[in-house]
Amino acid sequence: MFLHLGGDKVALKKDIIAILDYKKGFSAINKDFMEIARDEGFIETISEEGKEKSFVITSEKIYISPISCSTLKKRSVGGFSIE
């Protein structure tokens, strides 16, 4: 099953590690993690600047999404399947 992350991006639900609120801030270790991920090219922004609502951490990338954590959670319950 897939989860629509915003824009034209989807991720396999089994590959999603965490969905974090963008506006709640980060602990020092999370900030370090995000800096390293940005430096290594693992972050992909799919929202317009100023409209970021969540980080979606997958096994391949970290997406900055314009969709809130609660909406992504609701979507993950229903989801859709392509077979």
C-alpha positions in Angstrom: 0.0 0.0 0.0 1.0 3.6 -0.7 0.7 6.8 1.2 0.3 10.1 -0.7 2.8 12.6 0.8 1.8 15.7 -1.2 2.5 17.0 -4.7 3.1 13.9 -6.8 5.0 11.9 -4.2 3.9 8.6 -2.7 5.8 6.2 -0.4 5.3 2.6 0.4 3.7 2.4 3.8 6.1 -0.4 4.8 9.1 2.0 4.1 7.9 4.8 6.4 9.8 5.0 9.6 8.4 8.1 11.2 6.2 11.1 10.5 7.1 14.1 12.6 5.5 17.5 13.0 7.6 20.2 11.3 6.6 23.1 13.6 7.2 21.4 17.0 11.0 21.7 16.6 13.7 19.2 17.3 16.0 18.0 20.0 19.7 18.6 19.5 20.3 15.1 18.2 17.4 15.4 15.7 18.8 18.7 14.5 22.2 17.0 13.9 20.4 14.1 12.1 18.6 16.5 9.8 21.8 18.5 9.1 23.6 15.4 8.1 20.7 14.2 6.0 20.6 17.5 4.2 24.3 17.5 3.6 24.1 14.0 2.2 21.2 14.8 -0.1 18.6 12.7 1.6 16.0 15.4 2.1 13.5 16.2 -0.6 11.1 19.2 -0.2 7.7 18.6 -1.7 6.1 21.7 -0.1 6.3 25.4 -0.9 8.5 27.4 1.4 6.6 28.4 4.5 4.0 25.7 4.0 5.9 22.8 5.5 3.8 20.8 8.0 5.6 17.4 8.5 8.7 15.4 7.9 8.2 11.9 6.6 11.2 9.7 7.2 11.4 6.7 4.9 14.1 4.0 4.4 15.3 6.0 1.3 14.7 9.7 1.9 13.2 12.3 4.2 10.4 14.2 2.7 9.3 17.7 3.8 5.5 17.6 3.3 2.8 20.2 3.1 0.4 17.7 4.7 -0.1 17.6 8.5 0.8 14.6 10.6 -2.8 14.0 11.5 -4.0 14.0 7.9 -1.2 11.6 6.9 -2.2 9.3 9.7 -5.8 9.3 8.5 -4.7 8.6 5.0 -2.5 5.7 6.2 -5.5 3.9 7.7 -7.4 3.8 4.4 -4.7 3.9 1.8 -4.9 2.4 -1.6 -3.3 -0.6 -3.3 -1.9 -1.1 -6.7 -1.5 -4.7 -7.8 
